[in-house]
Amino acid sequence: MMKTAIILALLQIAMAANLPDKFKRCRVKDPEADSCLRVALQDALQKIGNTGIPSLNMGPLEPLNVKEIKVDQGGHGPVTVRLQFNNLKIYGIPESSITSFQLSNYEIMAESVTPVFKFEADYVMDGQLLVLPVKGKGKCLIWLDNLITNHDIRGRPLTRGGDVYMDLQSYTIKMRTKRLHLNFKNLFNGDKTLGETMNSFMNENWDVIFTELRPSLERAFGNAFLEYAKVIFDQVPHNDIFLQ
């Protein structure tokens, strides 16, 4: 019985899954393929929304749950801080507008605009922001207004069970924002006056802080998006996502 169960489990893993019929598909050889795919991705974000795709064991996008993100900004710049976020809940992705989309074999280039990209998390922070030391552990809320994200997704063909899949290798993002807002609770062991002063200072100097932390945030969120995207691309054959 145990051997039979193991064999059945392996067969389920090996079998190709299907993208649910409710998702729009586009033929990649069509002259208007990129435009069609842009609309299809926009539609998919809204349909995944707060339900995910149960048939693929894919969690929701609203909120998107991420276990951990680490930002280690060392060196000698104006921001030298170790910052770890745990149990992140990210909001706003389904409301994104896809402004461009290009598919070339197993590479995707896209741009999105998110009106409000927000996440709440547990945090641990220690370091220096501009001229001030900062230290704290607790809850935080961070949001970005009008976040523009460029997505560079690269994969390679992988044949499995007679089907070809897009084996994702990297997900690189570049971020620009109109405004960054930060609210860290329990800074300086709960000292209310110091905490409020530091939060005000960070928000007054958000542009410098964002510029310094952006590379680390881009790497962290790129890795989180990679793991989420893999859920679909590892299960659904390439030709079922992008019709030939």
ZAMARGU-4260 file (C-alpha; in steps of 0.2 Angstrom, whole numbers, plus 5000, padded with zeros to 4 digits):
<rodrens>
0) 5000/5000/5000 | 5014/5012/5004 | 5023/5009/4988 | 5006/5012/4978 | 5004/5028/4987
5) 5021/5034/4983 | 5019/5029/4965 | 5003/5039/4964 | 5010/5054/4972 | 5025/5054/4960
10) 5013/5052/4945 | 5003/5067/4951 | 5019/5077/4952 | 5024/5072/4934 | 5007/5075/4926
15) 5005/5092/4918 | 4992/5104/4926 | 4981/5115/4916 | 4978/5133/4918 | 4960/5136/4922
20) 4949/5140/4908 | 4944/5157/4915 | 4961/5164/4911 | 4964/5173/4895 | 4977/5165/4883
25) 4986/5173/4868 | 4994/5165/4853 | 5012/5171/4853 | 5014/5171/4834 | 5000/5183/4832
30) 5006/5201/4827 | 4997/5208/4842 | 5003/5195/4854 | 5012/5207/4866 | 4997/5218/4868
35) 4986/5203/4871 | 4998/5196/4884 | 4998/5213/4893 | 4979/5212/4894 | 4979/5194/4899
40) 4991/5197/4913 | 4981/5212/4919 | 4966/5201/4920 | 4975/5187/4928 | 4981/5198/4943
45) 4963/5202/4946 | 4956/5185/4945 | 4970/5178/4956 | 4966/5192/4968 | 4962/5185/4986
50) 4957/5168/4980 | 4973/5162/4972 | 4972/5146/4960 | 4966/5132/4971 | 4969/5119/4957
55) 4987/5123/4957 | 4989/5126/4976 | 4993/5144/4972 | 4990/5156/4986 | 4981/5173/4984
60) 4989/5189/4979 | 4979/5200/4991 | 4988/5199/5002 | 5003/5190/4996 | 5011/5181/5011
65) 5030/5181/5011 | 5039/5173/5026 | 5055/5183/5027 | 5065/5197/5018 | 5082/5203/5024
70) 5090/5219/5020 | 5108/5221/5024 | 5114/5238/5019 | 5133/5238/5025 | 5147/5249/5019
75) 5150/5267/5022 | 5135/5276/5014 | 5122/5287/5023 | 5112/5272/5027 | 5120/5257/5035
80) 5107/5246/5043 | 5103/5228/5045 | 5084/5226/5043 | 5074/5209/5043 | 5055/5208/5039
85) 5046/5192/5044 | 5028/5187/5041 | 5025/5200/5027 | 5008/5203/5021 | 5009/5213/5004
90) 4994/5222/4997 | 4990/5231/4981 | 4997/5220/4968 | 4980/5215/4960 | 4976/5234/4957
95) 4992/5236/4947 | 4991/5242/4929 | 5002/5232/4916 | 5009/5246/4905 | 5020/5235/4894
100) 5023/5217/4891 | 5036/5208/4879 | 5039/5189/4877 | 5054/5183/4868 | 5055/5164/4869
105) 5059/5160/4887 | 5061/5178/4893 | 5048/5191/4899 | 5050/5210/4900 | 5035/5219/4908
110) 5031/5235/4917 | 5018/5238/4930 | 5011/5253/4940 | 5004/5250/4957 | 4994/5264/4964
115) 4998/5259/4982 | 5010/5245/4986 | 5009/5241/5005 | 5016/5228/5017 | 5015/5225/5035
120) 5027/5214/5044 | 5037/5210/5060 | 5054/5218/5059 | 5071/5219/5068 | 5082/5234/5063
125) 5099/5239/5069 | 5111/5252/5061 | 5112/5270/5056 | 5100/5281/5045 | 5110/5296/5039
130) 5117/5304/5055 | 5106/5295/5067 | 5107/5278/5075 | 5091/5267/5074 | 5086/5251/5083
135) 5070/5242/5085 | 5060/5227/5085 | 5041/5225/5082 | 5027/5229/5069 | 5029/5240/5054
140) 5019/5247/5040 | 5027/5253/5024 | 5019/5259/5008 | 5024/5266/4992 | 5014/5278/4981
145) 5013/5275/4962 | 5026/5261/4962 | 5033/5258/4945 | 5041/5241/4943 | 5051/5234/4928
150) 5050/5215/4928 | 5064/5205/4919 | 5060/5187/4920 | 5071/5174/4912 | 5069/5155/4911
155) 5075/5140/4900 | 5065/5126/4892 | 5064/5110/4902 | 5056/5094/4895 | 5047/5084/4908
160) 5034/5070/4904 | 5034/5074/4886 | 5029/5093/4889 | 5040/5108/4889 | 5040/5120/4904
165) 5048/5137/4907 | 5060/5133/4920 | 5062/5150/4929 | 5080/5155/4933 | 5079/5173/4938
170) 5066/5187/4942 | 5075/5204/4942 | 5065/5220/4946 | 5069/5239/4946 | 5058/5250/4957
175) 5053/5269/4956 | 5041/5277/4967 | 5033/5294/4970 | 5033/5293/4988 | 5039/5281/5002
180) 5030/5280/5019 | 5037/5271/5034 | 5030/5268/5051 | 5040/5257/5063 | 5032/5253/5080
185) 5043/5250/5096 | 5058/5259/5091 | 5072/5261/5104 | 5063/5249/5116 | 5047/5257/5115
190) 5053/5275/5119 | 5038/5285/5112 | 5046/5301/5110 | 5062/5294/5101 | 5051/5283/5091
195) 5040/5297/5084 | 5055/5308/5081 | 5064/5294/5071 | 5048/5290/5061 | 5046/5308/5056
200) 5064/5309/5052 | 5063/5294/5040 | 5048/5301/5031 | 5056/5318/5029 | 5071/5309/5021
205) 5062/5295/5012 | 5070/5299/4995 | 5088/5296/5002 | 5083/5281/5012 | 5074/5273/4997
210) 5089/5276/4985 | 5100/5268/4998 | 5089/5253/5002 | 5082/5251/4984 | 5095/5238/4978
215) 5092/5227/4993 | 5073/5228/4992 | 5074/5225/4973 | 5083/5209/4976 | 5072/5203/4990
220) 5056/5206/4981 | 5062/5199/4965 | 5066/5183/4974 | 5049/5183/4982 | 5040/5186/4965
225) 5051/5172/4958 | 5045/5159/4970 | 5027/5164/4968 | 5028/5163/4949 | 5037/5146/4949
230) 5021/5139/4956 | 5012/5141/4939 | 5027/5139/4928 | 5033/5123/4936 | 5016/5115/4934
235) 5008/5121/4918 | 5017/5118/4901 | 5024/5133/4892 | 5012/5130/4877 | 4997/5130/4889
240) 5002/5147/4895 | 5008/5155/4879 | 4998/5147/4864 | 5008/5143/4849
</rodrens>
